[in-house]
Every structure is written in structure tokens, then in C-alpha cells.
Amino acid sequence: MGIAFLGESREYRAARDRLLGQEIELRRAMEAVAAARRALPPGGRVPRDYLFEGAAADGARIEVRLSELFAHGMDSLVIYSFMFPRDPADLTPGPTTGQTALLPLAEGPCPSCVAMIDQLEGAAEHLGQHVNLAVVAKTSLPRLLAFVKERGWRGLRFLSSATNDFNIDYHAETPDGTQRPMLTVFHRQGDVIRHFWSSELFYAPTDPGQDPRHVGTLEPLWNILDLTPDGRPQDWTEQLSYG
């Protein structure tokens, strides 16, 4: 039996029930896609134990291998590739305060990536009960850590890939050095680490008026906007700060 809300018309209820049918089909499709993803055959073996730069609890620089990002008993690793530096065509304003504000715009962080990481930051403690999670950026470790402090991020692990080929190998960097916001999942089986899944929808053709939405099902921001009468704005993008 369906439900109804105060003051709604019969026309509204009929249209809403039709939409509810579509939402049920979408839920089924999402479940089917998730099942198909879980059923993927083994992906490619990671070719090398990438060495990243990170920070210890006291802030000291340390070297961290990919294999060391797997905690005991958790065999999935999710890495978000943070576009820092940003896409050179992105002219969105940069930070207005802090050390990062002193960088040339092209060398600063991508605002859309920052919005995504803000959302991951809120989920990090919960995700950490089940999976390993890290954010990787090509920028130098001092620049990365300075911005992490300025942004107030505390729940995520941040690593610099400035000295390795991780970004280029996993399509988070183009041949000309432009950074790309890939989400990549690795899986460990015994001593073997394999690539499991990446958000390669980023590279797939899009329909008119759509952005890649390669991590679109993960972002509360855009999904909540989709629930409103105006939908997601076509002429707006995330900012590092708002007036």
C-alpha cells in the first residue's frame, strides 16, 4: 500500500507513483551493477609496490609502500586521486588564505576534488571499519600537508605520489601530465595485490548536458541536488569557499 502527503492532488499522486516505479527499477539496476562489479574476474596484478611519501603521527616525513596501506584483516584499498595540481584549464578561484593561497593558480588544488574529499572526510571513520582508504596527490608532500591542515581534514590518510608512477599507471594522469580524479580500488589476496576497479566512466562518452559522473553515486552533494525541483545546476561548480 502506498502513502500520500497532505494537500497533494490526484495528478501529483499518479505521477509520483509512476516515478516511484522508476526509482524501484533504478534501485534494482544499482544492485545488479554492484553484483556484476563484485563478480569481476581478478584484475591485473599491481606491477610494483609503489613508494609514496606521507607523514607520521608527529608530522615527520615517512615513506609508505602501497602494501603498507592494507591494515590487518582488511583486504580492500580505496584510493582517491586528488587533482593537486588542478586541471590547467580550471580557472575557478583558489584559496584566499594560508600557504596554498601563495601558489600559482595552476599549481593549486582542484575545487571539485576538494568538495569530494570533504564528503569522504565525513565518511572516513565509518568506511575505516571495513576498507582501507587513502587520498593521493601528485603535488609535493609539504604542499599537500599544508593544504590538509588549512582545510581541517583529520580523518583521511594523505600521500604524495610526486616521486612515483602511480598516477600515470592508473590513469590518474594523462601523458602530458594533467591530473585526473580517478577512484581506484585494489584487493589483496595473500601477498598478491591486484587492481579491482576504477572509475573509468570518467573516460567514457557522455550524453549531452552530462558530466562524466564517474563517482556520481558516491557524492551526497549532487545526489541531493537531483532531488530538488531545479536539479543540479548546469552553470555552477564547487568552490573552495563561498561568500
C-alpha positions as CSV (number, residue, x, y, z in Angstrom):
1,M,0.0,0.0,0.0
2,G,1.4,3.4,-1.0
3,I,1.4,6.6,1.1
4,A,0.1,10.1,0.4
5,F,1.1,13.5,1.7
6,L,-1.0,16.4,2.9
7,G,-2.6,18.5,0.2
8,E,-1.4,16.6,-2.8
9,S,-3.6,16.3,-5.9
10,R,-4.6,13.1,-7.6
11,E,-2.5,14.2,-10.5
12,Y,0.5,14.5,-8.2
13,R,0.0,11.1,-6.7
14,A,-0.4,9.4,-10.0
15,A,2.8,11.0,-11.3
16,R,4.6,10.3,-8.1
17,D,3.6,6.6,-8.2
18,R,4.9,6.3,-11.8
19,L,8.2,7.9,-10.6
20,L,8.3,5.5,-7.7
21,G,8.2,2.7,-10.2
22,Q,11.2,4.2,-11.9
23,E,13.0,4.6,-8.6
24,I,12.4,0.9,-7.8
25,E,13.9,0.0,-11.2
26,L,16.9,2.2,-10.5
27,R,17.4,0.6,-7.2
28,R,17.3,-2.8,-8.9
29,A,19.7,-1.6,-11.6
30,M,22.2,-0.3,-9.0
31,E,22.0,-3.7,-7.1
32,A,22.6,-5.5,-10.4
33,V,25.6,-3.3,-11.3
34,A,27.1,-3.8,-7.8
35,A,26.7,-7.5,-8.1
36,A,28.3,-7.5,-11.6
37,R,31.2,-5.4,-10.1
38,R,31.7,-7.9,-7.3
39,A,31.7,-10.7,-9.9
40,L,34.6,-9.3,-11.9
41,P,37.4,-11.8,-12.6
42,P,40.7,-11.0,-11.0
43,G,42.2,-7.7,-12.2
44,G,45.8,-7.1,-13.2
45,R,48.5,-7.7,-10.6
46,V,50.0,-4.4,-9.3
47,P,53.3,-4.2,-11.1
48,R,55.3,-2.7,-8.3
49,D,55.0,-1.9,-4.6
50,Y,54.6,1.9,-5.1
51,L,56.5,4.1,-2.7
52,F,54.6,7.1,-1.5
53,E,55.5,10.0,0.8
54,G,53.4,10.5,3.9
55,A,53.5,11.8,7.4
56,A,53.9,10.1,10.7
57,A,51.8,10.9,13.7
58,D,54.3,13.6,14.8
59,G,54.3,15.1,11.3
60,A,57.7,13.7,10.2
61,R,58.1,12.7,6.6
62,I,57.9,8.9,6.0
63,E,57.9,6.6,3.1
64,V,54.9,4.4,2.7
65,R,54.6,1.5,0.3
66,L,51.3,0.5,-1.3
67,S,51.3,-2.8,0.5
68,E,51.6,-1.0,3.8
69,L,48.2,0.7,3.2
70,F,46.4,-2.5,3.9
71,A,45.5,-3.0,7.6
72,H,45.5,-6.4,9.1
73,G,42.2,-8.2,8.2
74,M,41.1,-5.6,5.6
75,D,41.9,-6.6,2.0
76,S,40.3,-3.8,0.1
77,L,42.1,-0.5,-0.5
78,V,40.3,2.6,-2.0
79,I,42.4,5.4,-3.3
80,Y,41.1,8.7,-4.5
81,S,43.4,10.6,-6.8
82,F,43.2,14.3,-5.8
83,M,43.9,16.7,-8.7
84,F,46.6,18.8,-7.0
85,P,47.8,20.4,-9.2
86,R,44.4,21.1,-10.7
87,D,43.5,20.9,-14.4
88,P,45.3,23.7,-16.2
89,A,42.0,24.8,-17.8
90,D,40.3,25.2,-14.4
91,L,40.2,28.9,-13.6
92,T,38.0,28.6,-10.5
93,P,39.3,30.8,-7.7
94,G,42.0,29.3,-5.5
95,P,42.4,29.6,-1.7
96,T,42.3,33.1,-0.3
97,T,44.3,32.4,2.9
98,G,47.1,30.2,4.0
99,Q,50.3,28.9,2.3
100,T,48.3,27.4,-0.5
101,A,47.0,30.9,-1.5
102,L,50.5,31.8,-2.4
103,L,50.8,29.1,-5.1
104,P,50.2,30.0,-8.8
105,L,46.6,29.1,-9.6
106,A,47.6,26.2,-11.9
107,E,49.6,24.6,-9.1
108,G,46.8,24.7,-6.6
109,P,44.1,22.2,-5.6
110,C,41.1,21.3,-7.7
111,P,37.9,22.7,-6.0
112,S,35.7,19.8,-7.3
113,C,38.2,17.3,-5.8
114,V,38.2,19.3,-2.5
115,A,34.4,19.0,-2.4
116,M,34.7,15.3,-3.0
117,I,37.3,14.9,-0.2
118,D,35.1,17.0,2.1
119,Q,32.5,14.3,1.7
120,L,34.9,11.4,2.1
121,E,36.2,13.1,5.2
122,G,32.8,12.8,6.8
123,A,32.5,9.1,5.9
124,A,36.1,8.2,6.7
125,E,35.6,6.9,10.2
126,H,32.7,4.7,9.1
127,L,34.5,3.4,6.0
128,G,37.5,2.7,8.1
129,Q,35.6,-0.1,9.8
130,H,35.6,-2.1,6.5
131,V,38.1,-0.8,4.0
132,N,41.4,1.0,3.8
133,L,41.1,4.5,2.4
134,A,43.7,7.0,1.2
135,V,44.0,10.2,-0.9
136,V,46.9,10.5,-3.3
137,A,48.1,13.7,-4.9
138,K,51.0,14.4,-7.3
139,T,51.9,17.6,-5.6
140,S,54.9,17.7,-3.1
141,L,54.3,16.4,0.4
142,P,54.8,19.8,2.1
143,R,52.2,21.5,-0.2
144,L,49.8,18.6,0.3
145,L,50.1,18.6,4.1
146,A,49.9,22.4,4.3
147,F,46.5,22.3,2.5
148,V,45.3,19.4,4.5
149,K,45.9,21.4,7.7
150,E,44.3,24.6,6.2
151,R,41.2,22.6,5.2
152,G,40.9,20.9,8.6
153,W,40.9,17.4,7.3
154,R,41.7,14.9,10.1
155,G,40.1,11.6,9.2
156,L,41.8,10.7,5.9
157,R,45.3,9.5,5.0
158,F,47.0,11.7,2.5
159,L,50.0,10.7,0.4
160,S,52.2,12.3,-2.2
161,S,52.9,10.4,-5.4
162,A,55.3,13.1,-6.6
163,T,58.2,10.5,-6.8
164,N,56.4,7.5,-8.4
165,D,54.4,6.5,-11.4
166,F,51.2,5.5,-9.7
167,N,49.1,8.3,-11.2
168,I,50.2,7.6,-14.8
169,D,49.9,3.8,-14.4
170,Y,46.3,4.0,-13.1
171,H,45.0,6.7,-15.4
172,A,45.0,9.5,-12.8
173,E,47.4,11.4,-15.0
174,T,47.5,12.0,-18.8
175,P,50.6,11.6,-20.9
176,D,51.0,15.4,-20.8
177,G,51.0,15.5,-17.0
178,T,47.4,16.6,-16.4
179,Q,45.9,15.1,-13.3
180,R,42.7,13.2,-13.3
181,P,40.3,12.5,-10.4
182,M,40.2,8.7,-10.5
183,L,38.8,6.5,-7.8
184,T,40.6,3.2,-7.7
185,V,40.1,0.0,-5.7
186,F,42.7,-2.6,-5.1
187,H,42.3,-6.1,-3.5
188,R,44.8,-8.2,-1.6
189,Q,44.8,-11.9,-1.8
190,G,47.6,-13.3,0.4
191,D,50.7,-11.5,-0.7
192,V,49.3,-10.5,-4.1
193,I,47.7,-7.1,-4.7
194,R,45.5,-6.7,-7.8
195,H,43.6,-3.9,-9.3
196,F,39.9,-4.5,-8.8
197,W,38.0,-1.5,-10.2
198,S,38.5,2.1,-11.3
199,S,36.0,4.9,-12.1
200,E,36.8,4.7,-15.8
201,L,33.4,6.1,-16.6
202,F,35.4,9.3,-16.4
203,Y,36.8,8.4,-19.8
204,A,33.6,7.1,-21.4
205,P,31.5,9.3,-23.8
206,T,28.8,11.4,-22.1
207,D,25.3,12.3,-23.2
208,P,24.6,15.9,-24.0
209,G,24.5,18.1,-20.9
210,Q,26.1,15.5,-18.6
211,D,29.5,15.5,-17.0
212,P,31.2,12.1,-16.6
213,R,29.6,11.4,-13.2
214,H,32.2,8.7,-12.7
215,V,31.8,8.9,-8.9
216,G,28.3,10.3,-9.1
217,T,26.6,7.6,-6.9
218,L,29.0,8.5,-4.1
219,E,28.5,12.2,-3.7
220,P,25.7,13.5,-1.4
221,L,26.1,17.0,-2.9
222,W,25.0,16.2,-6.4
223,N,22.6,13.5,-5.4
224,I,20.7,15.8,-3.1
225,L,20.6,18.5,-5.7
226,D,19.0,15.9,-8.0
227,L,16.1,15.5,-5.5
228,T,15.1,19.2,-5.9
229,P,12.8,20.8,-8.5
230,D,15.7,22.7,-10.0
231,G,18.0,19.7,-10.1
232,R,21.8,20.0,-10.4
233,P,22.8,23.4,-11.8
234,Q,24.3,23.4,-15.2
235,D,26.4,26.6,-14.8
236,W,27.8,26.0,-11.4
237,T,30.7,24.1,-10.0
238,E,32.1,23.6,-6.5
239,Q,34.2,26.4,-4.9
240,L,36.9,26.3,-2.3
241,S,34.9,28.9,-0.4
242,Y,31.6,30.7,-0.7
243,G,30.8,34.4,0.0
